Amino acid sequence: MWGTVIVIIIIAWLLQAFFTYLQISNYRKRIKELKQKGKIGIGKVSKKLGIGTIIFLVSNDCRTVVDAEKMSGISVFARFKKDKNIIGLSIEELENMKFKSKSKQEAVEKALENLKVQCS
């Protein structure tokens, strides 16, 4: 009985480690590809319990967002997706936007701060 439980726990732990590795690899790949398009601002909001969010904002002229990707979720299965609502907006427009999701709002604000540091 206990041997079976321990084996199941070990298998679950190994699966979690494997999927975490895949997620980190995807994160690094996305950053590398997006850096080729311009300067990148990364905003991350993580929560102990609840949905975490990571936003990538890319600008080639430090005035306009030319690409944006968002990953949101609570599991290792979350992946980055284009955020078409942000692409094409100016930095000023994005600073004044209010998003429905509090975690997305915080992530965008952090990404903008990060992008401004790189542009100055």
N, C-alpha and C positions, 0 to 999 in steps of 0.2 A: 504493500500500500504506500508507504513513505517513499520507497524507491521510485515508484511511478510518478508521484507528485514532484519529487526532486528533478527527475528527467524532464517533465513537462516545464518546470520553471527554467531549467537550463536551456531548453529549446526556445522558449519564449524570449529569454534574455539574448540568445544568439541571433534570433530573428530581428529583434529590436536593434541590435548593434549593426546588423547588415543593412537594414533599411535606413538607419541614421547615416551610415557611410554613403549610401546612394544619394540621400538628400544633401549632404555636405558636398558631394561631388557635383551635383546639379547646381548648387549655389555658386561654387567656384567657376564652373563652366559659364554660367549666365553672366557673372561679373566680367570674366575675360572677354566674352563676346560683346558686351555692352560698352566696355572701355574703348573698343575700337570705333565706336560711334561718337564719342565725346567724353566730357567730364561726367562722372557718375556720383550721385548723392544717394547714400543708403540710409534708410530710416527703419529702425527695428523696435518693435514693442512686443515684449514677451510677458506673459502672465503665468503665475503658478497654476491657477485654475481659470480656464477660459481660453478664448481664441487669441492667438498671437498673430502679428502681422509684420511682414517685411516688404518695404517698398524700394524699388530702384528707380531713380529719376535720372535721365540722361539729357545733357544739354551740350550742343556743340558751339554755341555762341554766348553762353551764360545769360541768355535772356528768354529762350524758348525751350520747352521740353520737347525733345525729338523722339524720345522713347520712354516708356514707363512699364514696369512690370510689378506685379503684386503676388505675394504668397500669403495666404491666410488659412489658418486651421489649427487643429490641436493634435494632429497625428503626423507620423513620418511619411504619410502618403501625400501630403500637400505638395503641390508643384507651382512654379511660377507661371503666371498668365499675363498676357498683355493687358494693360489698363487703358483702353482706347478713350475713356472719358478725360484722361489727363494729357494725352499726347496732343501736341500742337498749342497748348496753353502757354501763356507767358508766365514767368516766375511770379510777377505781381498778381496775376489772376489767380494763380494757385495759392498764393499766400492769403488771399481773401475768401477762398472757397471754404465752405463748411460741408463736411461729409456726415452721412447718417451714422456711420460707425465711429465710435470714439477711438478705437484702436487704429483705424485707418487715418483718422485726423492726426493723431499723435505721430504716427509713422511718417506721414507726409511732411509734417512740421520738422521732424528730425532730419529727413532726407534733404529738405530745403536748406536747413542750417549747414549740413554737411556739404552741399553743393556750393553754397555761398563761400565757404572757407576755401574750396578749391578754385573758385573763380577770382578770388581777391589776390 
